[in-house]
Amino acid sequence: MKATNAGYTTTDEYIATFPKDRQKLLKKMRATIRAAAPGSTEKISYRMPAFALRTTLVWFSGLKDHIGFYPTGSGIAAFKRELSKYETTTGSVKFPVDEPLPVALITRIVKFRVAEDQKPSKDKYSTKKSAKPRKPAARSAKS
């Protein structure tokens, strides 16, 4: 794996850059995501730890006053009511470091993202082949 501009290439290296109290929260976030997305792959993306299956499911980060969680816009929208007690943007949520992580909520959001990831893509750029069989091309007769 290539080194990032920040100097870390793994989630372990990323977490090790934080003070012990923050490391504990980041490790809990990592374990929660890993349990909710079995078979996912860890990577560093946008200088943050991320988990991916076919696509990137979620990212997380450690910041001064909060743990950032980035489940994409759809993950935020689907859980808007449950996330209303936290500061959110279109694709992120801030979990304060002085409160316990909402493990059950994070788990539900990650499982939602896993289900989204497994749906067949309707994107015109999808590389998945259609299950519909093609008709053979008509052959011209040669005389």
N, CA, C and O atoms as CSV, one atom per row, in Angstrom:
chain,resi,resn,atom,element,x,y,z
A,1,MET,N,N,0.840,-1.167,0.000
A,1,MET,CA,C,0.000,0.000,0.000
A,1,MET,C,C,0.893,1.241,0.000
A,1,MET,O,O,1.921,1.263,0.678
A,2,LYS,N,N,0.514,2.264,-0.747
A,2,LYS,CA,C,1.291,3.492,-0.813
A,2,LYS,C,C,1.104,4.316,0.459
A,2,LYS,O,O,0.054,4.272,1.099
A,3,ALA,N,N,2.137,5.059,0.806
A,3,ALA,CA,C,2.019,5.972,1.943
A,3,ALA,C,C,1.191,7.177,1.530
A,3,ALA,O,O,1.293,7.654,0.399
A,4,THR,N,N,0.381,7.660,2.440
A,4,THR,CA,C,-0.404,8.864,2.176
A,4,THR,C,C,0.457,10.080,2.480
A,4,THR,O,O,1.545,9.951,3.040
A,5,ASN,N,N,-0.023,11.245,2.116
A,5,ASN,CA,C,0.687,12.482,2.433
A,5,ASN,C,C,0.863,12.644,3.933
A,5,ASN,O,O,1.813,13.287,4.380
A,6,ALA,N,N,-0.026,12.077,4.703
A,6,ALA,CA,C,0.040,12.191,6.152
A,6,ALA,C,C,1.046,11.211,6.749
A,6,ALA,O,O,1.366,11.319,7.933
A,7,GLY,N,N,1.551,10.266,5.972
A,7,GLY,CA,C,2.573,9.345,6.446
A,7,GLY,C,C,2.066,8.002,6.922
A,7,GLY,O,O,2.881,7.143,7.258
A,8,TYR,N,N,0.774,7.774,6.968
A,8,TYR,CA,C,0.264,6.478,7.401
A,8,TYR,C,C,-0.387,5.769,6.220
A,8,TYR,O,O,-0.916,6.397,5.303
A,9,THR,N,N,-0.330,4.457,6.271
A,9,THR,CA,C,-0.894,3.642,5.192
A,9,THR,C,C,-1.950,2.672,5.687
A,9,THR,O,O,-2.632,2.033,4.887
A,10,THR,N,N,-2.090,2.557,6.996
A,10,THR,CA,C,-3.067,1.620,7.566
A,10,THR,C,C,-3.886,2.317,8.646
A,10,THR,O,O,-3.523,3.383,9.142
A,11,THR,N,N,-4.985,1.692,8.989
A,11,THR,CA,C,-5.828,2.215,10.060
A,11,THR,C,C,-5.082,2.188,11.387
A,11,THR,O,O,-5.214,3.115,12.186
A,12,ASP,N,N,-4.306,1.150,11.631
A,12,ASP,CA,C,-3.521,1.093,12.872
A,12,ASP,C,C,-2.576,2.287,12.981
A,12,ASP,O,O,-2.476,2.906,14.040
A,13,GLU,N,N,-1.886,2.609,11.894
A,13,GLU,CA,C,-0.977,3.753,11.897
A,13,GLU,C,C,-1.749,5.056,12.124
A,13,GLU,O,O,-1.289,5.932,12.857
A,14,TYR,N,N,-2.911,5.183,11.503
A,14,TYR,CA,C,-3.740,6.377,11.677
A,14,TYR,C,C,-4.139,6.541,13.143
A,14,TYR,O,O,-3.967,7.616,13.718
A,15,ILE,N,N,-4.663,5.491,13.738
A,15,ILE,CA,C,-5.126,5.549,15.127
A,15,ILE,C,C,-3.972,5.865,16.078
A,15,ILE,O,O,-4.155,6.580,17.063
A,16,ALA,N,N,-2.798,5.340,15.786
A,16,ALA,CA,C,-1.629,5.560,16.648
A,16,ALA,C,C,-1.196,7.021,16.701
A,16,ALA,O,O,-0.426,7.393,17.586
A,17,THR,N,N,-1.665,7.853,15.785
A,17,THR,CA,C,-1.286,9.272,15.783
A,17,THR,C,C,-2.078,10.094,16.801
A,17,THR,O,O,-1.816,11.286,16.964
A,18,PHE,N,N,-3.043,9.476,17.488
A,18,PHE,CA,C,-3.916,10.187,18.420
A,18,PHE,C,C,-3.554,9.876,19.866
A,18,PHE,O,O,-2.930,8.852,20.146
A,19,PRO,N,N,-3.947,10.768,20.794
A,19,PRO,CA,C,-3.749,10.476,22.224
A,19,PRO,C,C,-4.543,9.232,22.627
A,19,PRO,O,O,-5.504,8.857,21.955
A,20,LYS,N,N,-4.142,8.604,23.711
A,20,LYS,CA,C,-4.731,7.332,24.160
A,20,LYS,C,C,-6.247,7.390,24.313
A,20,LYS,O,O,-6.933,6.445,23.925
A,21,ASP,N,N,-6.789,8.476,24.870
A,21,ASP,CA,C,-8.241,8.550,25.075
A,21,ASP,C,C,-8.973,8.567,23.724
A,21,ASP,O,O,-10.044,7.975,23.594
A,22,ARG,N,N,-8.411,9.229,22.741
A,22,ARG,CA,C,-9.029,9.276,21.414
A,22,ARG,C,C,-8.839,7.940,20.685
A,22,ARG,O,O,-9.719,7.505,19.941
A,23,GLN,N,N,-7.702,7.302,20.899
A,23,GLN,CA,C,-7.463,5.985,20.299
A,23,GLN,C,C,-8.541,4.999,20.720
A,23,GLN,O,O,-9.000,4.193,19.911
A,24,LYS,N,N,-8.942,5.061,21.974
A,24,LYS,CA,C,-9.968,4.152,22.488
A,24,LYS,C,C,-11.271,4.321,21.703
A,24,LYS,O,O,-11.888,3.332,21.309
A,25,LEU,N,N,-11.691,5.569,21.473
A,25,LEU,CA,C,-12.913,5.828,20.703
A,25,LEU,C,C,-12.764,5.380,19.247
A,25,LEU,O,O,-13.680,4.789,18.674
A,26,LEU,N,N,-11.614,5.664,18.662
A,26,LEU,CA,C,-11.391,5.273,17.261
A,26,LEU,C,C,-11.374,3.753,17.109
A,26,LEU,O,O,-11.891,3.222,16.126
A,27,LYS,N,N,-10.788,3.057,18.067
A,27,LYS,CA,C,-10.781,1.593,18.026
A,27,LYS,C,C,-12.196,1.034,18.175
A,27,LYS,O,O,-12.547,0.040,17.541
A,28,LYS,N,N,-12.993,1.673,19.009
A,28,LYS,CA,C,-14.380,1.230,19.183
A,28,LYS,C,C,-15.168,1.465,17.895
A,28,LYS,O,O,-15.964,0.617,17.491
A,29,MET,N,N,-14.952,2.604,17.255
A,29,MET,CA,C,-15.611,2.899,15.978
A,29,MET,C,C,-15.205,1.855,14.939
A,29,MET,O,O,-16.057,1.317,14.232
A,30,ARG,N,N,-13.934,1.577,14.850
A,30,ARG,CA,C,-13.424,0.590,13.894
A,30,ARG,C,C,-14.044,-0.783,14.131
A,30,ARG,O,O,-14.499,-1.429,13.187
A,31,ALA,N,N,-14.065,-1.229,15.379
A,31,ALA,CA,C,-14.615,-2.547,15.709
A,31,ALA,C,C,-16.113,-2.610,15.400
A,31,ALA,O,O,-16.610,-3.637,14.940
A,32,THR,N,N,-16.820,-1.527,15.649
A,32,THR,CA,C,-18.262,-1.475,15.375
A,32,THR,C,C,-18.517,-1.602,13.880
A,32,THR,O,O,-19.384,-2.366,13.454
A,33,ILE,N,N,-17.764,-0.858,13.091
A,33,ILE,CA,C,-17.931,-0.910,11.634
A,33,ILE,C,C,-17.565,-2.295,11.112
A,33,ILE,O,O,-18.293,-2.871,10.303
A,34,ARG,N,N,-16.454,-2.820,11.570
A,34,ARG,CA,C,-15.999,-4.140,11.111
A,34,ARG,C,C,-17.047,-5.216,11.404
A,34,ARG,O,O,-17.301,-6.078,10.563
A,35,ALA,N,N,-17.652,-5.168,12.584
A,35,ALA,CA,C,-18.665,-6.160,12.957
A,35,ALA,C,C,-19.928,-6.019,12.106
A,35,ALA,O,O,-20.587,-7.012,11.798
A,36,ALA,N,N,-20.261,-4.791,11.729
A,36,ALA,CA,C,-21.482,-4.553,10.950
A,36,ALA,C,C,-21.287,-4.794,9.456
A,36,ALA,O,O,-22.258,-4.914,8.709
A,37,ALA,N,N,-20.032,-4.863,9.024
A,37,ALA,CA,C,-19.740,-5.061,7.603
A,37,ALA,C,C,-18.736,-6.195,7.419
A,37,ALA,O,O,-17.610,-5.969,6.976
A,38,PRO,N,N,-19.153,-7.428,7.762
A,38,PRO,CA,C,-18.226,-8.555,7.623
A,38,PRO,C,C,-17.796,-8.705,6.167
A,38,PRO,O,O,-18.593,-8.535,5.245
A,39,GLY,N,N,-16.543,-9.023,5.989
A,39,GLY,CA,C,-16.024,-9.200,4.638
A,39,GLY,C,C,-15.564,-7.912,3.979
A,39,GLY,O,O,-15.049,-7.929,2.861
A,40,SER,N,N,-15.750,-6.794,4.672
A,40,SER,CA,C,-15.304,-5.523,4.092
A,40,SER,C,C,-13.787,-5.401,4.225
A,40,SER,O,O,-13.149,-6.096,5.017
A,41,THR,N,N,-13.247,-4.510,3.436
A,41,THR,CA,C,-11.813,-4.268,3.410
A,41,THR,C,C,-11.528,-2.896,3.999
A,41,THR,O,O,-12.221,-1.923,3.701
A,42,GLU,N,N,-10.500,-2.830,4.838
A,42,GLU,CA,C,-10.080,-1.536,5.373
A,42,GLU,C,C,-9.110,-0.889,4.402
A,42,GLU,O,O,-8.320,-1.564,3.742
A,43,LYS,N,N,-9.185,0.438,4.329
A,43,LYS,CA,C,-8.243,1.181,3.504
A,43,LYS,C,C,-8.146,2.603,4.033
A,43,LYS,O,O,-8.949,3.018,4.869
A,44,ILE,N,N,-7.181,3.331,3.552
A,44,ILE,CA,C,-7.088,4.756,3.830
A,44,ILE,C,C,-7.565,5.456,2.573
A,44,ILE,O,O,-7.050,5.215,1.481
A,45,SER,N,N,-8.554,6.326,2.732
A,45,SER,CA,C,-9.138,7.058,1.617
A,45,SER,C,C,-9.404,8.486,2.094
A,45,SER,O,O,-9.980,8.682,3.164
A,46,TYR,N,N,-9.000,9.463,1.328
A,46,TYR,CA,C,-9.127,10.861,1.745
A,46,TYR,C,C,-8.429,11.102,3.081
A,46,TYR,O,O,-8.881,11.912,3.891
A,47,ARG,N,N,-7.323,10.390,3.302
A,47,ARG,CA,C,-6.508,10.498,4.518
A,47,ARG,C,C,-7.233,10.031,5.777
A,47,ARG,O,O,-6.869,10.418,6.887
A,48,MET,N,N,-8.262,9.196,5.600
A,48,MET,CA,C,-9.044,8.670,6.730
A,48,MET,C,C,-9.215,7.164,6.574
A,48,MET,O,O,-9.155,6.645,5.460
A,49,PRO,N,N,-9.427,6.467,7.673
A,49,PRO,CA,C,-9.793,5.056,7.568
A,49,PRO,C,C,-11.154,4.915,6.900
A,49,PRO,O,O,-12.066,5.709,7.133
A,50,ALA,N,N,-11.269,3.894,6.072
A,50,ALA,CA,C,-12.525,3.624,5.370
A,50,ALA,C,C,-12.719,2.120,5.288
A,50,ALA,O,O,-11.770,1.347,5.416
A,51,PHE,N,N,-13.965,1.719,5.073
A,51,PHE,CA,C,-14.316,0.316,4.876
A,51,PHE,C,C,-15.036,0.212,3.545
A,51,PHE,O,O,-15.889,1.040,3.227
A,52,ALA,N,N,-14.690,-0.811,2.763
A,52,ALA,CA,C,-15.279,-0.961,1.436
A,52,ALA,C,C,-15.659,-2.406,1.153
A,52,ALA,O,O,-15.045,-3.346,1.657
A,53,LEU,N,N,-16.677,-2.547,0.343
A,53,LEU,CA,C,-17.038,-3.820,-0.276
A,53,LEU,C,C,-16.853,-3.582,-1.773
A,53,LEU,O,O,-15.719,-3.510,-2.245
A,54,ARG,N,N,-17.948,-3.458,-2.530
A,54,ARG,CA,C,-17.820,-3.073,-3.940
A,54,ARG,C,C,-17.445,-1.603,-4.051
A,54,ARG,O,O,-16.663,-1.205,-4.914
A,55,THR,N,N,-18.024,-0.804,-3.153
A,55,THR,CA,C,-17.742,0.627,-3.080
A,55,THR,C,C,-17.350,0.950,-1.644
A,55,THR,O,O,-17.451,0.100,-0.759
A,56,THR,N,N,-16.906,2.176,-1.419
A,56,THR,CA,C,-16.591,2.570,-0.050
A,56,THR,C,C,-17.901,2.751,0.702
A,56,THR,O,O,-18.793,3.480,0.268
A,57,LEU,N,N,-17.996,2.074,1.831
A,57,LEU,CA,C,-19.206,2.114,2.654
A,57,LEU,C,C,-19.223,3.346,3.541
A,57,LEU,O,O,-20.149,4.156,3.486
A,58,VAL,N,N,-18.182,3.478,4.364
A,58,VAL,CA,C,-18.095,4.565,5.333
A,58,VAL,C,C,-16.636,4.927,5.588
A,58,VAL,O,O,-15.727,4.136,5.339
A,59,TRP,N,N,-16.439,6.140,6.089
A,59,TRP,CA,C,-15.143,6.619,6.551
A,59,TRP,C,C,-15.336,7.064,7.995
A,59,TRP,O,O,-16.463,7.295,8.433
A,60,PHE,N,N,-14.224,7.184,8.740
A,60,PHE,CA,C,-14.287,7.787,10.060
A,60,PHE,C,C,-12.985,8.519,10.334
A,60,PHE,O,O,-11.959,8.238,9.714
A,61,SER,N,N,-13.036,9.458,11.268
A,61,SER,CA,C,-11.835,10.238,11.575
A,61,SER,C,C,-11.875,10.726,13.017
A,61,SER,O,O,-12.932,10.809,13.644
A,62,GLY,N,N,-10.705,11.039,13.512
A,62,GLY,CA,C,-10.584,11.621,14.836
A,62,GLY,C,C,-10.291,13.107,14.697
A,62,GLY,O,O,-9.404,13.506,13.942
A,63,LEU,N,N,-11.033,13.912,15.419
A,63,LEU,CA,C,-10.819,15.353,15.402
A,63,LEU,C,C,-10.767,15.862,16.833
A,63,LEU,O,O,-10.943,15.092,17.777
A,64,LYS,N,N,-10.527,17.146,16.994
A,64,LYS,CA,C,-10.315,17.704,18.323
A,64,LYS,C,C,-11.477,17.440,19.285
A,64,LYS,O,O,-11.277,16.941,20.392
A,65,ASP,N,N,-12.687,17.781,18.848
A,65,ASP,CA,C,-13.831,17.689,19.745
A,65,ASP,C,C,-14.818,16.589,19.399
A,65,ASP,O,O,-15.823,16.418,20.090
A,66,HIS,N,N,-14.547,15.846,18.347
A,66,HIS,CA,C,-15.519,14.833,17.930
A,66,HIS,C,C,-14.858,13.723,17.112
A,66,HIS,O,O,-13.720,13.839,16.656
A,67,ILE,N,N,-15.616,12.655,16.949
A,67,ILE,CA,C,-15.262,11.579,16.030
A,67,ILE,C,C,-16.136,11.795,14.802
A,67,ILE,O,O,-17.362,11.821,14.904
A,68,GLY,N,N,-15.515,11.949,13.659
A,68,GLY,CA,C,-16.267,12.141,12.421
A,68,GLY,C,C,-16.663,10.797,11.837
A,68,GLY,O,O,-15.883,9.845,11.856
A,69,PHE,N,N,-17.864,10.730,11.326
A,69,PHE,CA,C,-18.387,9.504,10.701
A,69,PHE,C,C,-19.023,9.934,9.394
A,69,PHE,O,O,-19.848,10.846,9.366
A,70,TYR,N,N,-18.636,9.274,8.311
A,70,TYR,CA,C,-19.022,9.689,6.969
A,70,TYR,C,C,-19.667,8.515,6.220
A,70,TYR,O,O,-18.983,7.785,5.502
A,71,PRO,N,N,-20.984,8.338,6.388
A,71,PRO,CA,C,-21.673,7.213,5.744
A,71,PRO,C,C,-22.335,7.586,4.419
A,71,PRO,O,O,-23.284,6.924,4.000
A,72,THR,N,N,-21.862,8.611,3.769
A,72,THR,CA,C,-22.404,9.171,2.528
A,72,THR,C,C,-23.748,9.854,2.795
A,72,THR,O,O,-24.333,9.707,3.867
A,73,GLY,N,N,-24.212,10.590,1.815
A,73,GLY,CA,C,-25.468,11.320,1.951
A,73,GLY,C,C,-26.658,10.420,2.208
A,73,GLY,O,O,-27.555,10.772,2.974
A,74,SER,N,N,-26.668,9.255,1.568
A,74,SER,CA,C,-27.809,8.343,1.747
A,74,SER,C,C,-27.867,7.805,3.169
A,74,SER,O,O,-28.952,7.626,3.721
A,75,GLY,N,N,-26.706,7.547,3.765
A,75,GLY,CA,C,-26.668,7.065,5.142
A,75,GLY,C,C,-27.158,8.107,6.129
A,75,GLY,O,O,-27.824,7.775,7.110
A,76,ILE,N,N,-26.835,9.356,5.876
A,76,ILE,CA,C,-27.320,10.442,6.737
A,76,ILE,C,C,-28.825,10.624,6.546
A,76,ILE,O,O,-29.566,10.718,7.525
A,77,ALA,N,N,-29.276,10.673,5.303
A,77,ALA,CA,C,-30.695,10.904,5.006
A,77,ALA,C,C,-31.583,9.803,5.588
A,77,ALA,O,O,-32.653,10.086,6.127
A,78,ALA,N,N,-31.141,8.552,5.481
A,78,ALA,CA,C,-31.955,7.429,5.943
A,78,ALA,C,C,-32.122,7.415,7.464
A,78,ALA,O,O,-33.085,6.841,7.973
A,79,PHE,N,N,-31.204,8.035,8.186
A,79,PHE,CA,C,-31.247,8.021,9.648
A,79,PHE,C,C,-31.335,9.442,10.211
A,79,PHE,O,O,-30.883,9.712,11.324
A,80,LYS,N,N,-31.919,10.333,9.430
A,80,LYS,CA,C,-31.995,11.744,9.799
A,80,LYS,C,C,-32.601,11.956,11.187
A,80,LYS,O,O,-32.068,12.729,11.984
A,81,ARG,N,N,-33.690,11.288,11.473
A,81,ARG,CA,C,-34.352,11.462,12.770
A,81,ARG,C,C,-33.449,11.012,13.920
A,81,ARG,O,O,-33.294,11.732,14.907
A,82,GLU,N,N,-32.855,9.827,13.793
A,82,GLU,CA,C,-31.993,9.299,14.855
A,82,GLU,C,C,-30.731,10.132,15.036
A,82,GLU,O,O,-30.169,10.188,16.130
A,83,LEU,N,N,-30.283,10.786,13.949
A,83,LEU,CA,C,-29.069,11.594,14.002
A,83,LEU,C,C,-29.332,13.042,14.408
A,83,LEU,O,O,-28.393,13.829,14.521
A,84,SER,N,N,-30.590,13.400,14.628
A,84,SER,CA,C,-30.943,14.794,14.886
A,84,SER,C,C,-30.289,15.379,16.138
A,84,SER,O,O,-30.171,16.600,16.246
A,85,LYS,N,N,-29.869,14.556,17.072
A,85,LYS,CA,C,-29.224,15.072,18.282
A,85,LYS,C,C,-27.743,15.388,18.068
A,85,LYS,O,O,-27.083,15.940,18.949
A,86,TYR,N,N,-27.220,15.027,16.868
A,86,TYR,CA,C,-25.823,15.278,16.538
A,86,TYR,C,C,-25.723,16.330,15.443
A,86,TYR,O,O,-26.675,16.561,14.698
A,87,GLU,N,N,-24.575,16.955,15.355
A,87,GLU,CA,C,-24.329,17.892,14.268
A,87,GLU,C,C,-24.051,17.080,12.998
A,87,GLU,O,O,-23.182,16.207,12.983
A,88,THR,N,N,-24.803,17.383,11.935
A,88,THR,CA,C,-24.635,16.649,10.685
A,88,THR,C,C,-24.502,17.614,9.510
A,88,THR,O,O,-24.866,18.786,9.597
A,89,THR,N,N,-23.970,17.088,8.414
A,89,THR,CA,C,-23.990,17.761,7.120
A,89,THR,C,C,-24.589,16.756,6.148
A,89,THR,O,O,-25.108,15.720,6.565
A,90,THR,N,N,-24.523,17.049,4.884
A,90,THR,CA,C,-25.088,16.151,3.886
A,90,THR,C,C,-24.519,14.743,3.975
A,90,THR,O,O,-25.252,13.775,3.770
A,91,GLY,N,N,-23.236,14.603,4.274
A,91,GLY,CA,C,-22.631,13.274,4.289
A,91,GLY,C,C,-21.854,12.922,5.532
A,91,GLY,O,O,-21.142,11.919,5.550
A,92,SER,N,N,-21.976,13.739,6.594
A,92,SER,CA,C,-21.180,13.453,7.788
A,92,SER,C,C,-21.953,13.714,9.076
A,92,SER,O,O,-22.961,14.420,9.101
A,93,VAL,N,N,-21.442,13.119,10.130
A,93,VAL,CA,C,-22.004,13.335,11.465
A,93,VAL,C,C,-20.839,13.462,12.442
A,93,VAL,O,O,-19.808,12.806,12.292
A,94,LYS,N,N,-21.024,14.317,13.442
A,94,LYS,CA,C,-20.008,14.516,14.471
A,94,LYS,C,C,-20.498,13.903,15.779
A,94,LYS,O,O,-21.531,14.304,16.314
A,95,PHE,N,N,-19.744,12.925,16.291
A,95,PHE,CA,C,-20.051,12.330,17.586
A,95,PHE,C,C,-19.104,12.959,18.616
A,95,PHE,O,O,-17.891,12.772,18.526
A,96,PRO,N,N,-19.638,13.696,19.588
A,96,PRO,CA,C,-18.785,14.351,20.584
A,96,PRO,C,C,-17.924,13.343,21.344
A,96,PRO,O,O,-18.374,12.242,21.661
A,97,VAL,N,N,-16.675,13.735,21.633
A,97,VAL,CA,C,-15.763,12.821,22.320
A,97,VAL,C,C,-16.074,12.665,23.799
A,97,VAL,O,O,-15.573,11.747,24.449
A,98,ASP,N,N,-16.895,13.552,24.330
A,98,ASP,CA,C,-17.229,13.452,25.757
A,98,ASP,C,C,-18.526,12.678,25.996
A,98,ASP,O,O,-19.061,12.691,27.104
A,99,GLU,N,N,-19.028,12.010,24.966
A,99,GLU,CA,C,-20.215,11.152,25.076
A,99,GLU,C,C,-19.866,9.764,24.530
A,99,GLU,O,O,-18.983,9.635,23.682
A,100,PRO,N,N,-20.555,8.729,25.015
A,100,PRO,CA,C,-20.308,7.392,24.459
A,100,PRO,C,C,-20.709,7.345,22.976
A,100,PRO,O,O,-21.668,7.994,22.559
A,101,LEU,N,N,-19.971,6.579,22.207
A,101,LEU,CA,C,-20.350,6.395,20.798
A,101,LEU,C,C,-21.688,5.658,20.733
A,101,LEU,O,O,-21.903,4.713,21.493
A,102,PRO,N,N,-22.581,6.067,19.850
A,102,PRO,CA,C,-23.867,5.370,19.706
A,102,PRO,C,C,-23.693,4.116,18.834
A,102,PRO,O,O,-24.051,4.097,17.656
A,103,VAL,N,N,-23.139,3.088,19.449
A,103,VAL,CA,C,-22.759,1.863,18.735
A,103,VAL,C,C,-23.933,1.245,17.976
A,103,VAL,O,O,-23.769,0.838,16.826
A,104,ALA,N,N,-25.094,1.169,18.585
A,104,ALA,CA,C,-26.253,0.550,17.920
A,104,ALA,C,C,-26.649,1.343,16.675
A,104,ALA,O,O,-26.974,0.752,15.645
A,105,LEU,N,N,-26.624,2.657,16.759
A,105,LEU,CA,C,-26.961,3.497,15.613
A,105,LEU,C,C,-25.917,3.368,14.506
A,105,LEU,O,O,-26.268,3.239,13.333
A,106,ILE,N,N,-24.656,3.401,14.870
A,106,ILE,CA,C,-23.585,3.236,13.882
A,106,ILE,C,C,-23.735,1.894,13.186
A,106,ILE,O,O,-23.587,1.808,11.967
A,107,THR,N,N,-24.025,0.854,13.943
A,107,THR,CA,C,-24.217,-0.481,13.370
A,107,THR,C,C,-25.346,-0.485,12.348
A,107,THR,O,O,-25.189,-1.037,11.259
A,108,ARG,N,N,-26.477,0.118,12.682
A,108,ARG,CA,C,-27.614,0.160,11.744
A,108,ARG,C,C,-27.263,0.937,10.473
A,108,ARG,O,O,-27.644,0.538,9.373
A,109,ILE,N,N,-26.541,2.038,10.628
A,109,ILE,CA,C,-26.155,2.834,9.458
A,109,ILE,C,C,-25.212,2.038,8.562
A,109,ILE,O,O,-25.376,2.032,7.342
A,110,VAL,N,N,-24.239,1.375,9.150
A,110,VAL,CA,C,-23.289,0.585,8.347
A,110,VAL,C,C,-24.017,-0.554,7.645
A,110,VAL,O,O,-23.757,-0.813,6.470
A,111,LYS,N,N,-24.912,-1.233,8.330
A,111,LYS,CA,C,-25.672,-2.316,7.688
A,111,LYS,C,C,-26.534,-1.781,6.544
A,111,LYS,O,O,-26.697,-2.450,5.524
A,112,PHE,N,N,-27.080,-0.586,6.710
A,112,PHE,CA,C,-27.828,0.064,5.636
A,112,PHE,C,C,-26.915,0.299,4.431
A,112,PHE,O,O,-27.304,0.048,3.290
A,113,ARG,N,N,-25.699,0.782,4.695
A,113,ARG,CA,C,-24.749,1.039,3.602
A,113,ARG,C,C,-24.310,-0.267,2.931
A,113,ARG,O,O,-24.107,-0.297,1.717
A,114,VAL,N,N,-24.163,-1.336,3.703
A,114,VAL,CA,C,-23.829,-2.645,3.120
A,114,VAL,C,C,-24.942,-3.079,2.173
A,114,VAL,O,O,-24.670,-3.532,1.060
A,115,ALA,N,N,-26.197,-2.944,2.611
A,115,ALA,CA,C,-27.334,-3.322,1.765
A,115,ALA,C,C,-27.356,-2.478,0.494
A,115,ALA,O,O,-27.627,-3.002,-0.586
A,116,GLU,N,N,-27.077,-1.188,0.607
A,116,GLU,CA,C,-27.014,-0.330,-0.584
A,116,GLU,C,C,-25.918,-0.785,-1.533
A,116,GLU,O,O,-26.105,-0.826,-2.749
A,117,ASP,N,N,-24.784,-1.122,-0.961
A,117,ASP,CA,C,-23.627,-1.545,-1.755
A,117,ASP,C,C,-23.914,-2.822,-2.543
A,117,ASP,O,O,-23.375,-3.017,-3.632
A,118,GLN,N,N,-24.754,-3.682,-1.998
A,118,GLN,CA,C,-25.026,-4.964,-2.633
A,118,GLN,C,C,-26.120,-4.905,-3.694
A,118,GLN,O,O,-26.304,-5.861,-4.447
A,119,LYS,N,N,-26.846,-3.791,-3.760
A,119,LYS,CA,C,-27.883,-3.653,-4.782
A,119,LYS,C,C,-27.232,-3.539,-6.152
A,119,LYS,O,O,-26.172,-2.928,-6.287
A,120,PRO,N,N,-27.863,-4.127,-7.178
A,120,PRO,CA,C,-27.321,-3.952,-8.529
A,120,PRO,C,C,-27.320,-2.470,-8.899
A,120,PRO,O,O,-28.273,-1.743,-8.617
A,121,SER,N,N,-26.255,-2.049,-9.523
A,121,SER,CA,C,-26.122,-0.648,-9.895
A,121,SER,C,C,-26.984,-0.314,-11.099
A,121,SER,O,O,-27.058,-1.087,-12.054
A,122,LYS,N,N,-27.638,0.848,-11.049
A,122,LYS,CA,C,-28.406,1.345,-12.184
A,122,LYS,C,C,-27.622,2.450,-12.884
A,122,LYS,O,O,-28.121,3.100,-13.802
A,123,ASP,N,N,-26.408,2.645,-12.441
A,123,ASP,CA,C,-25.548,3.675,-12.982
A,123,ASP,C,C,-25.134,3.315,-14.401
A,123,ASP,O,O,-24.804,2.162,-14.677
A,124,LYS,N,N,-25.149,4.287,-15.301
A,124,LYS,CA,C,-24.794,4.017,-16.692
A,124,LYS,C,C,-23.327,3.629,-16.844
A,124,LYS,O,O,-22.933,3.094,-17.880
A,125,TYR,N,N,-22.514,3.893,-15.819
A,125,TYR,CA,C,-21.102,3.557,-15.883
A,125,TYR,C,C,-20.790,2.222,-15.212
A,125,TYR,O,O,-19.624,1.849,-15.086
A,126,SER,N,N,-21.805,1.517,-14.789
A,126,SER,CA,C,-21.611,0.253,-14.102
A,126,SER,C,C,-20.879,-0.736,-14.994
A,126,SER,O,O,-21.102,-0.787,-16.204
A,127,THR,N,N,-20.008,-1.516,-14.383
A,127,THR,CA,C,-19.272,-2.532,-15.128
A,127,THR,C,C,-19.954,-3.888,-15.072
A,127,THR,O,O,-19.496,-4.838,-15.708
A,128,LYS,N,N,-21.055,-3.993,-14.312
A,128,LYS,CA,C,-21.779,-5.263,-14.247
A,128,LYS,C,C,-22.475,-5.514,-15.575
A,128,LYS,O,O,-23.086,-4.612,-16.149
A,129,LYS,N,N,-22.377,-6.738,-16.054
A,129,LYS,CA,C,-23.035,-7.091,-17.304
A,129,LYS,C,C,-24.495,-7.414,-17.057
A,129,LYS,O,O,-24.862,-7.938,-16.006
A,130,SER,N,N,-25.293,-7.105,-18.006
A,130,SER,CA,C,-26.723,-7.366,-17.930
A,130,SER,C,C,-26.966,-8.871,-17.936
A,130,SER,O,O,-26.262,-9.622,-18.611
A,131,ALA,N,N,-27.961,-9.295,-17.183
A,131,ALA,CA,C,-28.321,-10.714,-17.145
A,131,ALA,C,C,-29.154,-11.091,-18.365
A,131,ALA,O,O,-29.393,-12.271,-18.618
A,132,LYS,N,N,-29.591,-10.090,-19.116
A,132,LYS,CA,C,-30.426,-10.321,-20.283
A,132,LYS,C,C,-29.564,-10.866,-21.428
A,132,LYS,O,O,-28.572,-10.236,-21.795
A,133,PRO,N,N,-29.923,-12.028,-22.001
A,133,PRO,CA,C,-29.104,-12.582,-23.080
A,133,PRO,C,C,-29.251,-11.751,-24.349
A,133,PRO,O,O,-30.316,-11.209,-24.645
A,134,ARG,N,N,-28.151,-11.669,-25.084
A,134,ARG,CA,C,-28.165,-10.939,-26.344
A,134,ARG,C,C,-28.588,-11.863,-27.471
A,134,ARG,O,O,-28.332,-13.067,-27.441
A,135,LYS,N,N,-29.245,-11.271,-28.474
A,135,LYS,CA,C,-29.610,-12.037,-29.665
A,135,LYS,C,C,-28.379,-12.119,-30.574
A,135,LYS,O,O,-27.618,-11.156,-30.677
A,136,PRO,N,N,-28.188,-13.245,-31.222
A,136,PRO,CA,C,-27.053,-13.342,-32.132
A,136,PRO,C,C,-27.260,-12.392,-33.323
A,136,PRO,O,O,-28.382,-12.171,-33.779
A,137,ALA,N,N,-26.157,-11.850,-33.800
A,137,ALA,CA,C,-26.227,-10.946,-34.950
A,137,ALA,C,C,-26.645,-11.737,-36.191
A,137,ALA,O,O,-26.266,-12.895,-36.367
A,138,ALA,N,N,-27.428,-11.088,-37.038
A,138,ALA,CA,C,-27.853,-11.723,-38.288
A,138,ALA,C,C,-26.645,-11.882,-39.202
A,138,ALA,O,O,-25.816,-10.976,-39.289
A,139,ARG,N,N,-26.534,-13.012,-39.879
A,139,ARG,CA,C,-25.417,-13.263,-40.792
A,139,ARG,C,C,-25.881,-13.028,-42.213
A,139,ARG,O,O,-26.987,-13.392,-42.612
A,140,SER,N,N,-25.012,-12.421,-42.934
A,140,SER,CA,C,-25.370,-12.240,-44.354
A,140,SER,C,C,-24.906,-13.471,-45.126
A,140,SER,O,O,-23.860,-14.049,-44.833
A,141,ALA,N,N,-25.692,-13.851,-46.101
A,141,ALA,CA,C,-25.358,-15.035,-46.918
A,141,ALA,C,C,-24.415,-14.610,-48.027
A,141,ALA,O,O,-24.642,-13.602,-48.695
A,142,LYS,N,N,-23.355,-15.386,-48.220
A,142,LYS,CA,C,-22.416,-15.110,-49.308
A,142,LYS,C,C,-22.704,-16.054,-50.452
A,142,LYS,O,O,-22.957,-17.239,-50.236
A,143,SER,N,N,-22.667,-15.540,-51.666
A,143,SER,CA,C,-22.940,-16.361,-52.830
A,143,SER,C,C,-21.678,-16.848,-53.474
A,143,SER,O,O,-21.732,-17.559,-54.477
